[in-house]
Amino acid sequence: MDEGKANAAEEAQGPAAGSGRRIARGLAANLASIGTRILVQFATLPIFFANWSPERVGTWLIVFAIPVYIALVGNGFCGAGGTSSLAAAQAGDMRAARTNFRAAWTISAMSTAVLALLFAGTAMFLTPSLIEPRAEVEIWDIAKAAAWLSLYIFASNQMAVFDIPFRVAGRYPDHIFLFNATSLLEIVVIAAAVTFSQSLAVLAMSLALFRCLAAAYILYTARRAEPRLFKGEHDPVSSRLGELWKPSLAFMMLPLIYGLNLQGYVLVVSAAFGAVVLAGFVATRVLTRMLDLGTNIAFAMLFYESGYLEADRKAIQRRMLATVTAGSLVLAVGFTVVLMLLGAWAQDLYTLGETRFAPAVALVLVCASTFRALSAAPIAILAAENAHPPVMTRYLAGSAAALALATLFGAADLPLPVILLPIIAAEASQMVPAMSRALAHLKIAPADFLRTLVSRERISDVKALIHTLGKKA
């Protein structure tokens, strides 16, 4: 009898209700995350070049690039498992929430471990054929670094999966802040490793062990934030596999899609025009992708906060979709005008006058960024329901087809703006199905949705958001 009452009390609890404080902290955490990434990129390269030769730095950047992508791929089950666990907890079913969490944790750890071991084994096998015998960096040093980076991949995945308890507790900003703190402290780890050693393996070992410590601390704080996910009865992990694998694979597709739409076009432009034109293209793309900063924040906030909506959930999401879409359009137009006016000056300053700003190239790239911005709200709403797999499949197929078309354009010696046009189609292959499915999910006709974009409600929604951010929890 007492046990039944205890279980009933547990089920009656739920994740922390939505509040102005959580939203404000979530916005601050996502802004800090962007700032952290920028700071890490700008701070680490000078540290490397101050202590290592360009060849050693370049080798490290090549070896380290792959683990970053693998860690992102392995985190797919974290996003899907977090959504399912939060939904179950919101419904008062903590047994299902525990099962979803443990399933995501187990499957994510296993899949990441396999990928990490494949990376280490492949790196050790291929390194002798890729490195010149008289190269400054020893082959064995690279092989040992790859082995340590496999541990880095696994530890990074564990850090990510502990986002689920924080989401269920309504404290997801805490997890983002902890991740940011880890990245910032890694600057110190890198500085110490490269100052006292010329070995890639020592640097990889230092980062891997530090990530293990960070994962252990985040686990400790996650257990304190939501202990109910770690204690109590749960169903077999296999019972949730069928529910989680499709949305998890959809999350795993994202790094591959990003690779196609970012690095793929770098290879196409390099092959068609050479290093000089490539440098100008990359510099212009850096400027145009500043629009993505707003896109990333919009996606993150809608994805996280959608899980806490209760009464009139779809009605609120309809307003969120309309307001964010309208805001994205206004931001994109304003950004384009500023870029056309100041782009040449900004790129000249950014590259110290070594590259030339091409307005036609910038217009193509900013058009693609606009489509990405318009995709943020609908895909976030779908992902918050684990309903995004069909969209991600089309996005992957569209991106691959667009890159193939761009490769053909490059082989035909067409102008650079024409070669880049397919990237617009690639981004449209996400935006169109995402918006269509989101409107169907929210039961709103396209014509009605277009009317809501210019409704006075949008101004009211912005005022309400500002008021919410100013409220105390």
PLY file of the C-alpha trace (Angstrom):
ply
format ascii 1.0
element vertex 473
property float x
property float y
property float z
element edge 472
property int vertex1
property int vertex2
end_header
0.00 0.00 0.00
2.78 2.43 0.96
4.73 1.48 -2.17
1.68 2.18 -4.33
1.26 5.62 -2.74
4.93 6.37 -3.30
4.68 5.40 -6.96
1.54 7.47 -7.36
3.27 10.47 -5.82
6.20 10.01 -8.14
4.00 9.79 -11.22
2.11 12.90 -10.15
5.32 14.90 -10.21
6.69 16.00 -13.51
9.38 18.11 -14.99
9.57 21.66 -13.92
6.86 23.76 -15.43
7.74 26.31 -18.05
8.79 29.66 -16.65
10.20 32.98 -17.71
13.38 32.17 -15.80
13.95 28.91 -17.69
13.31 30.57 -21.06
15.63 33.46 -20.21
18.35 31.07 -19.02
17.85 28.91 -22.11
18.29 31.92 -24.36
21.38 33.01 -22.41
22.82 29.49 -22.56
22.37 29.23 -26.33
23.89 32.68 -26.86
26.79 31.67 -24.62
27.18 28.46 -26.64
27.64 30.45 -29.84
30.09 32.78 -28.12
31.98 29.79 -26.73
32.39 28.19 -30.16
33.68 31.45 -31.63
36.05 32.02 -28.71
37.42 28.46 -28.86
38.10 28.76 -32.59
39.84 32.11 -32.27
41.77 31.22 -29.11
43.10 27.77 -29.96
44.78 28.41 -33.33
47.17 31.10 -31.99
48.07 28.74 -29.13
48.83 25.96 -31.61
50.92 28.09 -33.94
52.83 29.65 -31.04
54.11 26.22 -29.98
53.88 23.86 -32.97
54.98 23.98 -36.60
52.35 24.49 -39.33
52.78 20.86 -40.45
52.12 19.53 -36.96
49.11 21.85 -36.51
47.67 20.85 -39.88
48.08 17.15 -39.09
46.28 17.61 -35.77
43.39 19.49 -37.39
42.95 16.68 -39.92
43.06 13.94 -37.28
40.75 15.83 -34.87
38.12 16.81 -37.48
36.76 13.27 -37.85
36.10 12.58 -34.12
34.03 15.77 -33.90
31.69 14.51 -36.63
31.54 11.00 -35.16
30.57 12.38 -31.75
27.72 14.32 -33.36
26.51 11.22 -35.20
26.56 9.15 -32.02
24.44 11.75 -30.23
21.37 10.98 -32.36
19.77 8.78 -29.72
20.23 11.57 -27.16
17.90 13.94 -28.99
15.23 11.35 -29.71
15.48 9.77 -26.26
15.26 13.15 -24.58
12.09 14.03 -26.48
10.44 10.71 -25.59
11.53 10.86 -21.93
10.29 14.42 -21.52
6.93 13.60 -23.14
6.47 10.60 -20.83
7.44 12.61 -17.76
5.08 15.43 -18.75
2.31 12.82 -18.94
3.20 11.58 -15.45
4.59 8.21 -16.63
8.02 8.12 -15.01
8.41 4.40 -15.69
8.26 5.11 -19.44
10.54 8.14 -18.99
13.14 5.96 -17.25
12.87 3.32 -19.95
13.33 5.85 -22.74
16.32 7.39 -20.98
18.02 4.06 -20.35
17.32 2.93 -23.91
18.82 6.13 -25.33
21.79 5.89 -22.96
22.50 2.24 -23.76
22.06 2.41 -27.52
23.90 5.72 -27.83
26.84 4.41 -25.81
27.02 1.19 -27.82
26.75 2.88 -31.22
29.31 5.53 -30.29
31.72 2.92 -28.93
31.55 1.01 -32.22
32.10 4.18 -34.26
34.98 5.24 -32.00
36.72 1.88 -32.33
36.22 1.92 -36.10
37.79 5.36 -36.23
40.79 4.28 -34.16
41.31 1.10 -36.16
40.89 2.82 -39.51
43.23 5.65 -38.53
45.93 3.23 -37.43
45.54 1.25 -40.67
45.50 4.21 -43.06
48.03 6.50 -41.39
51.15 4.78 -42.85
49.82 5.22 -46.39
48.84 8.88 -45.89
51.93 10.22 -44.09
55.26 10.60 -45.86
58.08 8.55 -44.29
60.18 11.68 -43.64
57.28 13.78 -42.34
57.84 15.78 -39.18
55.00 14.02 -37.35
55.70 10.37 -36.56
53.26 7.76 -37.78
53.14 6.03 -34.41
52.34 9.33 -32.70
49.32 9.83 -34.99
48.16 6.26 -34.39
48.33 6.71 -30.61
46.48 10.03 -30.91
43.70 8.28 -32.85
43.40 5.69 -30.09
43.04 8.37 -27.41
40.57 10.29 -29.56
38.34 7.22 -29.64
38.02 7.66 -25.86
37.36 11.38 -26.45
34.48 10.46 -28.78
32.93 8.14 -26.21
33.27 10.62 -23.35
31.73 13.39 -25.48
28.76 11.15 -26.17
28.27 10.48 -22.47
28.31 14.21 -21.79
25.61 14.71 -24.42
23.28 11.91 -23.29
23.07 13.39 -19.79
21.15 16.26 -21.35
18.06 14.04 -20.96
17.80 14.26 -17.14
18.24 18.02 -17.32
15.46 18.29 -19.92
13.11 16.20 -17.84
13.88 18.34 -14.79
13.20 21.52 -16.79
16.84 22.56 -16.36
18.29 22.06 -19.84
20.14 25.44 -19.69
22.32 23.97 -16.91
23.52 21.23 -19.24
24.33 23.74 -21.99
26.28 25.88 -19.53
28.24 22.81 -18.34
29.07 21.89 -21.93
30.23 25.47 -22.58
32.38 25.44 -19.44
34.01 22.19 -20.58
34.87 23.67 -23.97
36.35 26.79 -22.39
38.45 24.81 -19.92
39.75 22.70 -22.81
41.54 25.82 -24.04
43.68 25.58 -20.89
44.20 21.85 -21.45
45.32 22.47 -25.03
47.66 25.28 -23.97
49.32 23.10 -21.35
49.63 20.08 -23.65
51.16 21.89 -26.62
53.45 23.99 -24.42
55.08 21.04 -22.71
54.94 18.47 -25.51
55.20 18.21 -29.29
53.26 14.95 -29.29
49.80 14.67 -30.85
49.19 11.65 -28.64
49.83 13.66 -25.46
47.36 16.32 -26.58
44.75 13.69 -27.50
45.27 11.92 -24.17
44.90 15.19 -22.24
41.65 16.08 -24.01
40.24 12.56 -23.67
40.95 12.30 -19.94
39.57 15.79 -19.33
36.37 14.87 -21.19
36.07 11.77 -19.01
36.28 13.94 -15.88
33.73 16.36 -17.36
31.37 13.48 -18.21
31.65 12.14 -14.64
30.82 15.56 -13.18
27.88 16.09 -15.55
26.58 12.63 -14.60
26.80 13.63 -10.94
24.87 16.86 -11.52
22.33 15.06 -13.76
21.56 12.56 -10.99
20.99 15.44 -8.59
18.85 17.35 -11.10
16.48 14.43 -11.83
17.15 11.41 -9.58
13.89 9.73 -10.61
15.39 8.78 -13.98
18.18 6.82 -12.27
16.13 5.04 -9.61
12.98 2.99 -9.93
11.45 0.33 -12.15
11.63 0.44 -15.92
10.73 -1.75 -18.88
13.32 -3.62 -20.97
15.43 -1.32 -23.11
14.53 -3.31 -26.23
10.89 -2.32 -25.83
11.72 1.27 -26.86
14.08 0.53 -29.73
11.31 0.53 -32.34
10.13 3.95 -31.16
13.57 5.55 -31.06
15.56 4.27 -34.00
13.93 6.32 -36.79
14.11 9.75 -35.10
17.59 8.87 -33.85
18.79 8.11 -37.37
17.26 11.40 -38.48
19.33 13.27 -35.89
22.39 11.27 -36.99
21.88 12.44 -40.59
22.47 16.08 -39.69
26.31 15.95 -39.48
26.40 14.16 -42.84
24.11 16.78 -44.40
26.20 19.59 -42.94
29.29 17.95 -44.37
27.74 17.79 -47.84
26.52 21.38 -47.78
29.69 22.82 -46.25
32.77 20.78 -47.10
31.28 19.38 -50.31
31.15 22.78 -51.98
34.65 23.59 -50.74
35.91 20.60 -52.74
33.85 21.58 -55.81
35.07 25.18 -55.81
38.66 24.09 -55.14
38.61 21.65 -58.05
37.02 24.15 -60.43
38.93 27.36 -59.60
41.88 26.62 -57.31
43.02 27.91 -53.95
42.78 31.66 -54.58
39.10 31.66 -55.57
38.41 29.11 -52.84
39.81 31.46 -50.19
37.48 34.25 -51.34
34.51 31.88 -51.43
35.15 30.62 -47.90
35.56 34.17 -46.59
32.28 35.27 -48.20
30.54 32.19 -46.85
31.73 32.99 -43.33
30.02 36.38 -43.61
26.76 35.01 -45.03
26.55 32.26 -42.43
26.39 34.83 -39.67
22.65 34.68 -40.38
22.82 31.11 -39.08
23.51 32.39 -35.57
19.89 33.50 -35.30
18.75 30.29 -36.99
20.56 28.11 -34.45
19.10 29.99 -31.49
15.57 29.85 -32.95
15.82 26.09 -33.49
17.26 25.37 -30.06
14.71 27.45 -28.17
11.70 26.06 -30.05
12.99 22.48 -29.80
13.62 22.62 -26.06
10.62 24.72 -25.04
8.05 22.81 -27.13
8.46 19.89 -24.74
7.08 21.91 -21.83
3.89 23.11 -23.53
0.78 21.59 -21.99
-2.61 23.29 -22.44
-3.41 24.34 -26.03
-0.07 22.95 -27.17
-0.80 23.12 -30.90
-2.39 26.57 -30.64
0.78 27.88 -28.97
2.98 26.14 -31.52
0.99 27.71 -34.36
1.75 31.14 -32.95
5.39 30.20 -32.36
5.73 29.01 -35.96
4.18 32.18 -37.38
6.15 34.56 -35.16
9.54 32.90 -35.71
8.93 32.60 -39.47
7.96 36.25 -39.74
10.94 37.25 -37.63
13.28 35.12 -39.75
12.04 36.81 -42.94
12.55 40.29 -41.50
15.99 39.35 -40.18
17.03 37.79 -43.50
15.98 40.82 -45.54
17.73 43.21 -43.16
20.85 41.05 -43.10
20.96 40.91 -46.91
20.73 44.69 -47.21
23.53 45.20 -44.67
25.67 42.52 -46.34
25.34 44.14 -49.76
26.27 47.52 -48.32
29.11 46.47 -46.02
30.16 43.06 -47.35
33.13 44.31 -49.36
34.47 46.31 -46.43
33.88 43.47 -43.94
35.60 40.85 -46.11
38.51 43.16 -46.81
38.93 43.67 -43.07
38.44 39.96 -42.28
41.00 38.72 -44.81
43.38 41.71 -44.57
42.64 42.63 -48.18
43.71 39.24 -49.55
40.30 38.26 -51.03
37.57 40.02 -53.00
33.89 40.18 -52.05
31.67 38.84 -54.85
28.06 40.19 -54.52
26.59 37.51 -56.82
28.18 34.72 -54.77
27.03 36.38 -51.55
23.43 36.62 -52.83
23.34 32.90 -53.65
24.78 31.96 -50.26
22.52 34.30 -48.28
19.50 32.94 -50.17
20.48 29.44 -49.01
20.93 30.75 -45.46
17.46 32.32 -45.63
15.91 28.98 -46.55
17.76 27.44 -43.62
16.40 30.16 -41.34
12.84 29.53 -42.54
13.33 25.82 -41.82
14.32 26.35 -38.19
10.86 26.75 -36.67
9.01 23.95 -38.52
11.82 21.40 -38.12
12.14 22.25 -34.41
8.43 21.68 -33.86
8.59 18.36 -35.72
11.77 17.26 -33.92
10.14 18.03 -30.56
7.58 15.33 -31.49
10.18 12.96 -33.01
8.27 13.48 -36.30
11.19 14.77 -38.39
12.63 11.59 -40.03
10.84 12.00 -43.43
12.06 15.58 -43.70
15.66 14.66 -42.87
15.59 11.85 -45.45
14.50 14.28 -48.16
17.04 16.84 -46.97
19.86 14.30 -47.25
18.74 13.15 -50.70
18.25 16.73 -51.89
21.66 17.80 -50.59
23.42 14.87 -52.25
21.66 15.51 -55.58
22.43 19.23 -55.38
26.12 18.58 -54.72
26.26 16.20 -57.68
24.70 18.88 -59.89
27.18 21.48 -58.62
30.02 19.07 -59.46
28.70 18.80 -63.04
28.46 22.59 -63.26
32.03 22.85 -62.08
33.24 20.34 -64.65
31.47 22.40 -67.34
33.50 25.51 -66.34
30.41 27.54 -65.47
30.72 30.78 -63.42
31.03 30.39 -59.65
27.56 31.85 -58.81
25.97 29.33 -61.19
27.94 26.45 -59.69
26.65 27.43 -56.25
22.97 27.68 -57.26
22.23 24.02 -56.37
22.88 24.77 -52.69
19.65 26.81 -52.71
17.80 23.72 -53.94
19.51 21.68 -51.21
18.20 23.97 -48.48
14.78 24.11 -50.12
14.65 20.31 -49.90
14.45 20.79 -46.13
12.38 23.96 -45.93
9.49 22.91 -48.18
8.72 19.49 -46.64
9.41 20.77 -43.12
6.94 23.63 -43.48
4.38 21.41 -45.20
4.51 18.74 -42.51
4.54 21.26 -39.68
1.41 22.96 -41.04
-0.30 19.58 -41.41
0.74 18.61 -37.89
-0.61 21.87 -36.48
-3.76 21.63 -38.65
-3.45 24.99 -40.37
-3.94 25.63 -44.08
-1.07 27.28 -45.98
-3.26 30.25 -46.97
-4.29 30.79 -43.35
-0.69 30.55 -42.24
0.43 33.19 -44.74
-2.23 35.53 -43.38
-1.00 35.02 -39.83
2.51 36.16 -40.84
1.28 39.75 -41.24
-1.18 39.68 -38.35
-0.87 42.14 -35.48
-0.63 39.04 -33.28
3.04 38.84 -34.24
3.78 42.13 -32.50
1.79 40.93 -29.48
3.79 37.70 -29.41
7.08 39.62 -29.41
5.84 41.83 -26.57
4.68 38.73 -24.67
8.11 37.12 -25.09
9.85 40.24 -23.79
7.44 40.28 -20.84
8.06 36.57 -20.18
11.82 37.03 -20.20
11.43 39.76 -17.61
9.29 37.70 -15.28
10.65 36.02 -12.21
10.30 32.27 -11.98
0 1
1 2
2 3
3 4
4 5
5 6
6 7
7 8
8 9
9 10
10 11
11 12
12 13
13 14
14 15
15 16
16 17
17 18
18 19
19 20
20 21
21 22
22 23
23 24
24 25
25 26
26 27
27 28
28 29
29 30
30 31
31 32
32 33
33 34
34 35
35 36
36 37
37 38
38 39
39 40
40 41
41 42
42 43
43 44
44 45
45 46
46 47
47 48
48 49
49 50
50 51
51 52
52 53
53 54
54 55
55 56
56 57
57 58
58 59
59 60
60 61
61 62
62 63
63 64
64 65
65 66
66 67
67 68
68 69
69 70
70 71
71 72
72 73
73 74
74 75
75 76
76 77
77 78
78 79
79 80
80 81
81 82
82 83
83 84
84 85
85 86
86 87
87 88
88 89
89 90
90 91
91 92
92 93
93 94
94 95
95 96
96 97
97 98
98 99
99 100
100 101
101 102
102 103
103 104
104 105
105 106
106 107
107 108
108 109
109 110
110 111
111 112
112 113
113 114
114 115
115 116
116 117
117 118
118 119
119 120
120 121
121 122
122 123
123 124
124 125
125 126
126 127
127 128
128 129
129 130
130 131
131 132
132 133
133 134
134 135
135 136
136 137
137 138
138 139
139 140
140 141
141 142
142 143
143 144
144 145
145 146
146 147
147 148
148 149
149 150
150 151
151 152
152 153
153 154
154 155
155 156
156 157
157 158
158 159
159 160
160 161
161 162
162 163
163 164
164 165
165 166
166 167
167 168
168 169
169 170
170 171
171 172
172 173
173 174
174 175
175 176
176 177
177 178
178 179
179 180
180 181
181 182
182 183
183 184
184 185
185 186
186 187
187 188
188 189
189 190
190 191
191 192
192 193
193 194
194 195
195 196
196 197
197 198
198 199
199 200
200 201
201 202
202 203
203 204
204 205
205 206
206 207
207 208
208 209
209 210
210 211
211 212
212 213
213 214
214 215
215 216
216 217
217 218
218 219
219 220
220 221
221 222
222 223
223 224
224 225
225 226
226 227
227 228
228 229
229 230
230 231
231 232
232 233
233 234
234 235
235 236
236 237
237 238
238 239
239 240
240 241
241 242
242 243
243 244
244 245
245 246
246 247
247 248
248 249
249 250
250 251
251 252
252 253
253 254
254 255
255 256
256 257
257 258
258 259
259 260
260 261
261 262
262 263
263 264
264 265
265 266
266 267
267 268
268 269
269 270
270 271
271 272
272 273
273 274
274 275
275 276
276 277
277 278
278 279
279 280
280 281
281 282
282 283
283 284
284 285
285 286
286 287
287 288
288 289
289 290
290 291
291 292
292 293
293 294
294 295
295 296
296 297
297 298
298 299
299 300
300 301
301 302
302 303
303 304
304 305
305 306
306 307
307 308
308 309
309 310
310 311
311 312
312 313
313 314
314 315
315 316
316 317
317 318
318 319
319 320
320 321
321 322
322 323
323 324
324 325
325 326
326 327
327 328
328 329
329 330
330 331
331 332
332 333
333 334
334 335
335 336
336 337
337 338
338 339
339 340
340 341
341 342
342 343
343 344
344 345
345 346
346 347
347 348
348 349
349 350
350 351
351 352
352 353
353 354
354 355
355 356
356 357
357 358
358 359
359 360
360 361
361 362
362 363
363 364
364 365
365 366
366 367
367 368
368 369
369 370
370 371
371 372
372 373
373 374
374 375
375 376
376 377
377 378
378 379
379 380
380 381
381 382
382 383
383 384
384 385
385 386
386 387
387 388
388 389
389 390
390 391
391 392
392 393
393 394
394 395
395 396
396 397
397 398
398 399
399 400
400 401
401 402
402 403
403 404
404 405
405 406
406 407
407 408
408 409
409 410
410 411
411 412
412 413
413 414
414 415
415 416
416 417
417 418
418 419
419 420
420 421
421 422
422 423
423 424
424 425
425 426
426 427
427 428
428 429
429 430
430 431
431 432
432 433
433 434
434 435
435 436
436 437
437 438
438 439
439 440
440 441
441 442
442 443
443 444
444 445
445 446
446 447
447 448
448 449
449 450
450 451
451 452
452 453
453 454
454 455
455 456
456 457
457 458
458 459
459 460
460 461
461 462
462 463
463 464
464 465
465 466
466 467
467 468
468 469
469 470
470 471
471 472
